[in-house]
Amino acid sequence: MSNNIMILMLTISTFLGALGLAALIWGIRTGQFDDQSKFIDGSRYDNEEDLRDAVMMEEKRKTAAKERENREKGYRPPD
């Protein structure tokens, strides 16, 4: 490749990188990435049934982890 093409490619890529960085900084400063209602919606739409389901799923995960750990140790429950 010639030097002119290399210089052109470096110039364009640097310009595009700077443009992307400027857009990111603009988005952060103007609050484009802030989600103000995330925590409010999480508590607003949470009910007792969902909580019970979450507890049940957590218990299933714990028992599955214990079973997997026992299998890895070679433990077999008595018949």
Backbone atoms as SQL, in Angstrom:
CREATE TABLE atoms (id INTEGER PRIMARY KEY, chain TEXT, resi INTEGER, resn TEXT, atom TEXT, x REAL, y REAL, z REAL);
INSERT INTO atoms VALUES
  (1, 'A', 1, 'MET', 'N', 0.833, -1.178, 0.000),
  (2, 'A', 1, 'MET', 'CA', 0.000, 0.000, 0.000),
  (3, 'A', 1, 'MET', 'C', 0.879, 1.243, 0.000),
  (4, 'A', 2, 'SER', 'N', 0.340, 2.244, -0.590),
  (5, 'A', 2, 'SER', 'CA', 1.119, 3.471, -0.640),
  (6, 'A', 2, 'SER', 'C', 0.935, 4.260, 0.653),
  (7, 'A', 3, 'ASN', 'N', 1.816, 5.194, 0.878),
  (8, 'A', 3, 'ASN', 'CA', 1.758, 6.006, 2.092),
  (9, 'A', 3, 'ASN', 'C', 0.522, 6.882, 2.128),
  (10, 'A', 4, 'ASN', 'N', 0.079, 7.333, 0.975),
  (11, 'A', 4, 'ASN', 'CA', -1.106, 8.190, 0.935),
  (12, 'A', 4, 'ASN', 'C', -2.355, 7.449, 1.425),
  (13, 'A', 5, 'ILE', 'N', -2.478, 6.199, 1.027),
  (14, 'A', 5, 'ILE', 'CA', -3.637, 5.412, 1.449),
  (15, 'A', 5, 'ILE', 'C', -3.575, 5.149, 2.953),
  (16, 'A', 6, 'MET', 'N', -2.393, 4.843, 3.467),
  (17, 'A', 6, 'MET', 'CA', -2.236, 4.611, 4.908),
  (18, 'A', 6, 'MET', 'C', -2.593, 5.861, 5.704),
  (19, 'A', 7, 'ILE', 'N', -2.137, 7.001, 5.264),
  (20, 'A', 7, 'ILE', 'CA', -2.430, 8.255, 5.948),
  (21, 'A', 7, 'ILE', 'C', -3.926, 8.544, 5.905),
  (22, 'A', 8, 'LEU', 'N', -4.553, 8.307, 4.754),
  (23, 'A', 8, 'LEU', 'CA', -5.989, 8.508, 4.617),
  (24, 'A', 8, 'LEU', 'C', -6.771, 7.585, 5.545),
  (25, 'A', 9, 'MET', 'N', -6.391, 6.306, 5.611),
  (26, 'A', 9, 'MET', 'CA', -7.072, 5.347, 6.482),
  (27, 'A', 9, 'MET', 'C', -6.911, 5.722, 7.950),
  (28, 'A', 10, 'LEU', 'N', -5.724, 6.112, 8.357),
  (29, 'A', 10, 'LEU', 'CA', -5.496, 6.520, 9.741),
  (30, 'A', 10, 'LEU', 'C', -6.284, 7.774, 10.095),
  (31, 'A', 11, 'THR', 'N', -6.349, 8.711, 9.180),
  (32, 'A', 11, 'THR', 'CA', -7.082, 9.953, 9.418),
  (33, 'A', 11, 'THR', 'C', -8.574, 9.686, 9.577),
  (34, 'A', 12, 'ILE', 'N', -9.116, 8.890, 8.681),
  (35, 'A', 12, 'ILE', 'CA', -10.554, 8.585, 8.733),
  (36, 'A', 12, 'ILE', 'C', -10.891, 7.780, 9.981),
  (37, 'A', 13, 'SER', 'N', -10.080, 6.781, 10.322),
  (38, 'A', 13, 'SER', 'CA', -10.374, 5.973, 11.507),
  (39, 'A', 13, 'SER', 'C', -10.238, 6.794, 12.786),
  (40, 'A', 14, 'THR', 'N', -9.273, 7.689, 12.848),
  (41, 'A', 14, 'THR', 'CA', -9.134, 8.563, 14.013),
  (42, 'A', 14, 'THR', 'C', -10.331, 9.493, 14.130),
  (43, 'A', 15, 'PHE', 'N', -10.781, 10.042, 13.001),
  (44, 'A', 15, 'PHE', 'CA', -11.948, 10.922, 12.999),
  (45, 'A', 15, 'PHE', 'C', -13.196, 10.176, 13.467),
  (46, 'A', 16, 'LEU', 'N', -13.405, 8.955, 12.959),
  (47, 'A', 16, 'LEU', 'CA', -14.581, 8.181, 13.353),
  (48, 'A', 16, 'LEU', 'C', -14.521, 7.781, 14.824),
  (49, 'A', 17, 'GLY', 'N', -13.338, 7.447, 15.313),
  (50, 'A', 17, 'GLY', 'CA', -13.183, 7.123, 16.734),
  (51, 'A', 17, 'GLY', 'C', -13.477, 8.322, 17.615),
  (52, 'A', 18, 'ALA', 'N', -12.981, 9.491, 17.225),
  (53, 'A', 18, 'ALA', 'CA', -13.242, 10.714, 17.991),
  (54, 'A', 18, 'ALA', 'C', -14.727, 11.059, 17.949),
  (55, 'A', 19, 'LEU', 'N', -15.373, 10.843, 16.810),
  (56, 'A', 19, 'LEU', 'CA', -16.800, 11.100, 16.687),
  (57, 'A', 19, 'LEU', 'C', -17.598, 10.168, 17.605),
  (58, 'A', 20, 'GLY', 'N', -17.226, 8.918, 17.652),
  (59, 'A', 20, 'GLY', 'CA', -17.891, 7.962, 18.544),
  (60, 'A', 20, 'GLY', 'C', -17.682, 8.310, 20.006),
  (61, 'A', 21, 'LEU', 'N', -16.476, 8.717, 20.369),
  (62, 'A', 21, 'LEU', 'CA', -16.192, 9.121, 21.733),
  (63, 'A', 21, 'LEU', 'C', -16.994, 10.360, 22.123),
  (64, 'A', 22, 'ALA', 'N', -17.080, 11.317, 21.209),
  (65, 'A', 22, 'ALA', 'CA', -17.866, 12.529, 21.475),
  (66, 'A', 22, 'ALA', 'C', -19.341, 12.176, 21.664),
  (67, 'A', 23, 'ALA', 'N', -19.865, 11.253, 20.865),
  (68, 'A', 23, 'ALA', 'CA', -21.262, 10.840, 21.003),
  (69, 'A', 23, 'ALA', 'C', -21.481, 10.140, 22.343),
  (70, 'A', 24, 'LEU', 'N', -20.546, 9.314, 22.776),
  (71, 'A', 24, 'LEU', 'CA', -20.660, 8.645, 24.062),
  (72, 'A', 24, 'LEU', 'C', -20.650, 9.649, 25.215),
  (73, 'A', 25, 'ILE', 'N', -19.737, 10.581, 25.177),
  (74, 'A', 25, 'ILE', 'CA', -19.661, 11.600, 26.233),
  (75, 'A', 25, 'ILE', 'C', -20.932, 12.451, 26.244),
  (76, 'A', 26, 'TRP', 'N', -21.437, 12.819, 25.068),
  (77, 'A', 26, 'TRP', 'CA', -22.683, 13.576, 24.997),
  (78, 'A', 26, 'TRP', 'C', -23.833, 12.777, 25.618),
  (79, 'A', 27, 'GLY', 'N', -23.910, 11.494, 25.315),
  (80, 'A', 27, 'GLY', 'CA', -24.982, 10.655, 25.850),
  (81, 'A', 27, 'GLY', 'C', -24.908, 10.525, 27.358),
  (82, 'A', 28, 'ILE', 'N', -23.721, 10.425, 27.897),
  (83, 'A', 28, 'ILE', 'CA', -23.570, 10.316, 29.346),
  (84, 'A', 28, 'ILE', 'C', -23.942, 11.630, 30.020),
  (85, 'A', 29, 'ARG', 'N', -23.500, 12.734, 29.473),
  (86, 'A', 29, 'ARG', 'CA', -23.782, 14.047, 30.082),
  (87, 'A', 29, 'ARG', 'C', -25.257, 14.419, 30.027),
  (88, 'A', 30, 'THR', 'N', -25.950, 14.015, 28.977),
  (89, 'A', 30, 'THR', 'CA', -27.366, 14.375, 28.851),
  (90, 'A', 30, 'THR', 'C', -28.282, 13.351, 29.498),
  (91, 'A', 31, 'GLY', 'N', -27.747, 12.305, 30.089),
  (92, 'A', 31, 'GLY', 'CA', -28.561, 11.326, 30.808),
  (93, 'A', 31, 'GLY', 'C', -29.250, 10.319, 29.926),
  (94, 'A', 32, 'GLN', 'N', -28.714, 10.044, 28.756),
  (95, 'A', 32, 'GLN', 'CA', -29.342, 9.086, 27.852),
  (96, 'A', 32, 'GLN', 'C', -29.303, 7.657, 28.393),
  (97, 'A', 33, 'PHE', 'N', -28.373, 7.362, 29.278),
  (98, 'A', 33, 'PHE', 'CA', -28.212, 6.002, 29.792),
  (99, 'A', 33, 'PHE', 'C', -28.810, 5.825, 31.178),
  (100, 'A', 34, 'ASP', 'N', -29.435, 6.861, 31.728),
  (101, 'A', 34, 'ASP', 'CA', -30.042, 6.778, 33.049),
  (102, 'A', 34, 'ASP', 'C', -31.442, 6.188, 32.935),
  (103, 'A', 35, 'ASP', 'N', -31.757, 5.280, 33.842),
  (104, 'A', 35, 'ASP', 'CA', -33.087, 4.685, 33.881),
  (105, 'A', 35, 'ASP', 'C', -33.702, 5.027, 35.224),
  (106, 'A', 36, 'GLN', 'N', -34.458, 6.099, 35.257),
  (107, 'A', 36, 'GLN', 'CA', -35.008, 6.603, 36.509),
  (108, 'A', 36, 'GLN', 'C', -36.091, 5.693, 37.086),
  (109, 'A', 37, 'SER', 'N', -36.828, 5.006, 36.252),
  (110, 'A', 37, 'SER', 'CA', -37.967, 4.234, 36.749),
  (111, 'A', 37, 'SER', 'C', -37.650, 2.756, 36.943),
  (112, 'A', 38, 'LYS', 'N', -36.414, 2.346, 36.835),
  (113, 'A', 38, 'LYS', 'CA', -36.070, 0.930, 36.932),
  (114, 'A', 38, 'LYS', 'C', -36.439, 0.363, 38.302),
  (115, 'A', 39, 'PHE', 'N', -36.017, 1.012, 39.358),
  (116, 'A', 39, 'PHE', 'CA', -36.254, 0.491, 40.693),
  (117, 'A', 39, 'PHE', 'C', -37.707, 0.680, 41.114),
  (118, 'A', 40, 'ILE', 'N', -38.324, 1.750, 40.657),
  (119, 'A', 40, 'ILE', 'CA', -39.733, 1.995, 40.991),
  (120, 'A', 40, 'ILE', 'C', -40.610, 0.936, 40.333),
  (121, 'A', 41, 'ASP', 'N', -40.362, 0.642, 39.066),
  (122, 'A', 41, 'ASP', 'CA', -41.149, -0.375, 38.377),
  (123, 'A', 41, 'ASP', 'C', -40.903, -1.753, 38.972),
  (124, 'A', 42, 'GLY', 'N', -39.675, -2.008, 39.417),
  (125, 'A', 42, 'GLY', 'CA', -39.372, -3.294, 40.030),
  (126, 'A', 42, 'GLY', 'C', -40.188, -3.542, 41.278),
  (127, 'A', 43, 'SER', 'N', -40.389, -2.542, 42.081),
  (128, 'A', 43, 'SER', 'CA', -41.186, -2.716, 43.298),
  (129, 'A', 43, 'SER', 'C', -42.675, -2.582, 43.024),
  (130, 'A', 44, 'ARG', 'N', -43.042, -1.832, 42.029),
  (131, 'A', 44, 'ARG', 'CA', -44.459, -1.623, 41.725),
  (132, 'A', 44, 'ARG', 'C', -45.110, -2.899, 41.200),
  (133, 'A', 45, 'TYR', 'N', -44.413, -3.651, 40.371),
  (134, 'A', 45, 'TYR', 'CA', -44.996, -4.831, 39.749),
  (135, 'A', 45, 'TYR', 'C', -44.589, -6.126, 40.449),
  (136, 'A', 46, 'ASP', 'N', -44.048, -6.020, 41.639),
  (137, 'A', 46, 'ASP', 'CA', -43.647, -7.199, 42.392),
  (138, 'A', 46, 'ASP', 'C', -44.772, -7.546, 43.366),
  (139, 'A', 47, 'ASN', 'N', -45.197, -8.808, 43.379),
  (140, 'A', 47, 'ASN', 'CA', -46.259, -9.198, 44.303),
  (141, 'A', 47, 'ASN', 'C', -45.826, -10.433, 45.088),
  (142, 'A', 48, 'GLU', 'N', -46.692, -10.908, 45.977),
  (143, 'A', 48, 'GLU', 'CA', -46.347, -12.022, 46.847),
  (144, 'A', 48, 'GLU', 'C', -46.147, -13.318, 46.072),
  (145, 'A', 49, 'GLU', 'N', -46.917, -13.518, 45.029),
  (146, 'A', 49, 'GLU', 'CA', -46.783, -14.739, 44.240),
  (147, 'A', 49, 'GLU', 'C', -45.414, -14.799, 43.567),
  (148, 'A', 50, 'ASP', 'N', -44.961, -13.685, 43.029),
  (149, 'A', 50, 'ASP', 'CA', -43.643, -13.647, 42.413),
  (150, 'A', 50, 'ASP', 'C', -42.556, -13.903, 43.448),
  (151, 'A', 51, 'LEU', 'N', -42.742, -13.381, 44.652),
  (152, 'A', 51, 'LEU', 'CA', -41.777, -13.598, 45.718),
  (153, 'A', 51, 'LEU', 'C', -41.732, -15.068, 46.110),
  (154, 'A', 52, 'ARG', 'N', -42.891, -15.705, 46.234),
  (155, 'A', 52, 'ARG', 'CA', -42.928, -17.140, 46.560),
  (156, 'A', 52, 'ARG', 'C', -42.255, -17.959, 45.458),
  (157, 'A', 53, 'ASP', 'N', -42.512, -17.607, 44.212),
  (158, 'A', 53, 'ASP', 'CA', -41.864, -18.312, 43.099),
  (159, 'A', 53, 'ASP', 'C', -40.347, -18.153, 43.149),
  (160, 'A', 54, 'ALA', 'N', -39.888, -16.968, 43.488),
  (161, 'A', 54, 'ALA', 'CA', -38.448, -16.727, 43.569),
  (162, 'A', 54, 'ALA', 'C', -37.819, -17.536, 44.697),
  (163, 'A', 55, 'VAL', 'N', -38.495, -17.621, 45.828),
  (164, 'A', 55, 'VAL', 'CA', -37.984, -18.411, 46.955),
  (165, 'A', 55, 'VAL', 'C', -37.942, -19.884, 46.579),
  (166, 'A', 56, 'MET', 'N', -38.992, -20.364, 45.922),
  (167, 'A', 56, 'MET', 'CA', -39.034, -21.760, 45.510),
  (168, 'A', 56, 'MET', 'C', -37.911, -22.077, 44.516),
  (169, 'A', 57, 'MET', 'N', -37.680, -21.184, 43.556),
  (170, 'A', 57, 'MET', 'CA', -36.605, -21.407, 42.584),
  (171, 'A', 57, 'MET', 'C', -35.234, -21.399, 43.261),
  (172, 'A', 58, 'GLU', 'N', -35.049, -20.523, 44.248),
  (173, 'A', 58, 'GLU', 'CA', -33.782, -20.474, 44.976),
  (174, 'A', 58, 'GLU', 'C', -33.557, -21.765, 45.753),
  (175, 'A', 59, 'GLU', 'N', -34.603, -22.312, 46.365),
  (176, 'A', 59, 'GLU', 'CA', -34.476, -23.581, 47.076),
  (177, 'A', 59, 'GLU', 'C', -34.136, -24.709, 46.112),
  (178, 'A', 60, 'LYS', 'N', -34.749, -24.710, 44.939),
  (179, 'A', 60, 'LYS', 'CA', -34.427, -25.731, 43.936),
  (180, 'A', 60, 'LYS', 'C', -32.975, -25.630, 43.499),
  (181, 'A', 61, 'ARG', 'N', -32.473, -24.415, 43.331),
  (182, 'A', 61, 'ARG', 'CA', -31.071, -24.233, 42.944),
  (183, 'A', 61, 'ARG', 'C', -30.136, -24.763, 44.019),
  (184, 'A', 62, 'LYS', 'N', -30.479, -24.498, 45.287),
  (185, 'A', 62, 'LYS', 'CA', -29.634, -24.957, 46.386),
  (186, 'A', 62, 'LYS', 'C', -29.616, -26.473, 46.470),
  (187, 'A', 63, 'THR', 'N', -30.778, -27.115, 46.344),
  (188, 'A', 63, 'THR', 'CA', -30.811, -28.577, 46.407),
  (189, 'A', 63, 'THR', 'C', -30.098, -29.193, 45.216),
  (190, 'A', 64, 'ALA', 'N', -30.224, -28.592, 44.051),
  (191, 'A', 64, 'ALA', 'CA', -29.520, -29.100, 42.872),
  (192, 'A', 64, 'ALA', 'C', -28.014, -28.966, 43.048),
  (193, 'A', 65, 'ALA', 'N', -27.568, -27.865, 43.653),
  (194, 'A', 65, 'ALA', 'CA', -26.135, -27.679, 43.895),
  (195, 'A', 65, 'ALA', 'C', -25.621, -28.705, 44.895),
  (196, 'A', 66, 'LYS', 'N', -26.412, -28.993, 45.936),
  (197, 'A', 66, 'LYS', 'CA', -26.001, -30.011, 46.914),
  (198, 'A', 66, 'LYS', 'C', -25.923, -31.380, 46.271),
  (199, 'A', 67, 'GLU', 'N', -26.911, -31.714, 45.446),
  (200, 'A', 67, 'GLU', 'CA', -26.902, -33.006, 44.762),
  (201, 'A', 67, 'GLU', 'C', -25.706, -33.126, 43.831),
  (202, 'A', 68, 'ARG', 'N', -25.402, -32.050, 43.119),
  (203, 'A', 68, 'ARG', 'CA', -24.259, -32.068, 42.211),
  (204, 'A', 68, 'ARG', 'C', -22.956, -32.230, 42.993),
  (205, 'A', 69, 'GLU', 'N', -22.877, -31.558, 44.146),
  (206, 'A', 69, 'GLU', 'CA', -21.683, -31.662, 44.983),
  (207, 'A', 69, 'GLU', 'C', -21.529, -33.076, 45.522),
  (208, 'A', 70, 'ASN', 'N', -22.643, -33.691, 45.943),
  (209, 'A', 70, 'ASN', 'CA', -22.593, -35.062, 46.439),
  (210, 'A', 70, 'ASN', 'C', -22.208, -36.041, 45.335),
  (211, 'A', 71, 'ARG', 'N', -22.697, -35.821, 44.119),
  (212, 'A', 71, 'ARG', 'CA', -22.333, -36.679, 43.001),
  (213, 'A', 71, 'ARG', 'C', -20.854, -36.590, 42.694),
  (214, 'A', 72, 'GLU', 'N', -20.299, -35.386, 42.799),
  (215, 'A', 72, 'GLU', 'CA', -18.874, -35.202, 42.522),
  (216, 'A', 72, 'GLU', 'C', -18.015, -35.887, 43.568),
  (217, 'A', 73, 'LYS', 'N', -18.508, -35.978, 44.790),
  (218, 'A', 73, 'LYS', 'CA', -17.765, -36.646, 45.864),
  (219, 'A', 73, 'LYS', 'C', -17.898, -38.158, 45.783),
  (220, 'A', 74, 'GLY', 'N', -18.832, -38.629, 45.002),
  (221, 'A', 74, 'GLY', 'CA', -19.043, -40.069, 44.884),
  (222, 'A', 74, 'GLY', 'C', -20.008, -40.580, 45.946),
  (223, 'A', 75, 'TYR', 'N', -20.715, -39.708, 46.620),
  (224, 'A', 75, 'TYR', 'CA', -21.658, -40.094, 47.655),
  (225, 'A', 75, 'TYR', 'C', -22.923, -40.639, 47.017),
  (226, 'A', 76, 'ARG', 'N', -23.381, -41.747, 47.578),
  (227, 'A', 76, 'ARG', 'CA', -24.659, -42.320, 47.139),
  (228, 'A', 76, 'ARG', 'C', -25.520, -42.539, 48.365),
  (229, 'A', 77, 'PRO', 'N', -26.752, -42.041, 48.353),
  (230, 'A', 77, 'PRO', 'CA', -27.617, -42.227, 49.517),
  (231, 'A', 77, 'PRO', 'C', -27.982, -43.700, 49.688),
  (232, 'A', 78, 'PRO', 'N', -28.251, -44.114, 50.916),
  (233, 'A', 78, 'PRO', 'CA', -28.619, -45.529, 51.125),
  (234, 'A', 78, 'PRO', 'C', -29.962, -45.845, 50.478),
  (235, 'A', 79, 'ASP', 'N', -30.096, -47.108, 50.064),
  (236, 'A', 79, 'ASP', 'CA', -31.345, -47.530, 49.416),
  (237, 'A', 79, 'ASP', 'C', -32.445, -47.712, 50.389);
